[in-house]
Amino acid sequence: LIFLRHHIDDDLKYEYLTVENPLELWQNLNDRFEYLKAVVLPKALNDWSQLRFQDFKTVSEYNFTLFKIVSQLKMCDEVITEDMLLEKTYRTFHASNMLLQQQNRLHGFKKYRELIGSLLIAEQNNELLLQNNESCPTGSAPLPEVNATSSEFRGRGRRHGRGRGSGRNQNFLGPRNNNIMKWQNPDTKQRQKWRNLGQSSKDEQTQNRKGNCNRCGMEGHWYRACRTAKHWVDLYQASLKENDKRI
């Protein structure tokens, strides 16, 4: 009697509170709810006939609804076998999943739980592929960086080697270094001295902007990175004094 009252609804407990014989309580409950099989069976059969795997977004939702209907059918003394569950799932695949349906049929599953396990694995893999595609769509890969040894960069004075100023660009020093003292040597025969950048001549500034060396007149490097032989430098300095533009 305690076991029966523990598992029935609270309203039924109060209704049958005066019944002290467990057999009498069981017969009363049976008489009251015996007609439910006749009510539940038509609806369960209708839900079973309309159940389709393609109508659900996830495998878990389909599996939950399927077993809910199967439980109602079994309560009404209907027999549901493993082959019926498998065939029900195979026949209700979406047309776009025809290849997946054929692959599962070829596996020859004997139990419904094996088919559901295979479908859950395929679903999880598809979700991972979609997430990867959304996080990094096709064509969104970053462009390759420009090579640091390109001709344009070398033209600014990028050189490998030893010596003062080699491998360093003046533009990288930043605006705070505009008033620093720069090493200048306009003529190899003159003594070395320091000059301020703000006191350079207009012609020299024009040459620096074009990338011409003040020592040898060649393009592609600055004065500080010049490695031209001394006799070529002497010829160039002499040509400047003669104002010969054809050299």
Disulfide bonds with the S-S distance in Angstrom:
none
